[in-house]
Amino acid sequence: MSVAAYAGTSDTGRKRRRNEDSYVVAPPLFAVADGMGGAQAGEIASKLAAATLEDTDPGATSGEERVTTLIQEANRRVHERATADPSTSGMGTTMTVALVEGRTVTFGHVGDSRAYRYRSGAIEQVTEDHSLVNELLKSGKLSPEEADTHPQRSVITRAVGTDPDVDVDAFTIEAEPGDVFLICSDGLTDMVGDDDILGVLDRFHDDLDRVTKSLVSAANRGGGEDNITVVAFRISADDAAGQTERLPAVDAEETLENVRAPAVDTMVVAPEEVEHVFVEPGSPAAAAVTRREPISPAARVRLVLTMLVLLAIAAVLLVWGLLR
């Protein structure tokens, strides 16, 4: 078996100024990386991670060893750049990689970008989110319904590039002819539920370009609060091997704001400025991440006028003091 068809699409969404997602469609490798770090650092992190897959020779390795080596090399490059360049300090990225080899698909995974398998009219999430909300869900402190709407669902506990070393989840799945695998950033899954993703796959699984674009459109209709990236590939039947169909990929635009949480007890996150927050599992920051409402335009005007009045008073007092 081989890859019969594939497609990739990335979109800024409706709320972000830049696109800090990157993706790779280079059979037998596919990947999605969702950067974080504020300013343009998240975009740099995700692009460095994606470039690693395309220009790194992992030697004779294969399977889980190969995807782990590639992600660890991406981690080294991102961390090295963040250490050398103060403007990118603390940047990082999620990374979910799929490697197709014969009858198997091997995944390497860090963060909360997800991979799904569609088979026989059913969808299954094959990766596990490295997120604070997922930890709370596994411990029984949150219900699935609470997890879907939790205000801290963008707090991730593992990322590529934030530390010198990274722990990679690597595993292999036996593929069957006709299986469709989907890799996506949380800009999709935060806006579109699994049932709706399944509905799109049920309808368009023979047209992966339609799948990726339909899912991006659905995420934008749901609010488009983040960048949205979707990569899909279908496993061929044995008699279709070597007839891979490459579908048109839509280039990533520019938006998205992410940031790594510092080692403090509480981090205040302005929703108009931030997407991901990275925290070490079990750290004080993991226990308290709160959101504040953005300042209204009227409040901004009052604040500016107050500052101008105070500056004028200070200037008058300074001149009066000099004339005495």
PyMOL commands that set and color helices and strands:
alter all, ss='L'
color gray80, all
select helices_A, chain A and resi 41-55+63-84+86-88+132-138+144-149+186-189+194-204+208-221+238-240+284-287+297-323
alter helices_A, ss='H'
color red, helices_A
select strands_A, chain A and resi 3-11+21-26+29-36+92-93+95-101+104-110+114-119+122-125+155-156+169-174+180-184+228-235+245-246+259-260+267-269+277-278+289-291
alter strands_A, ss='S'
color yellow, strands_A
deselect
rebuild
show_as cartoon
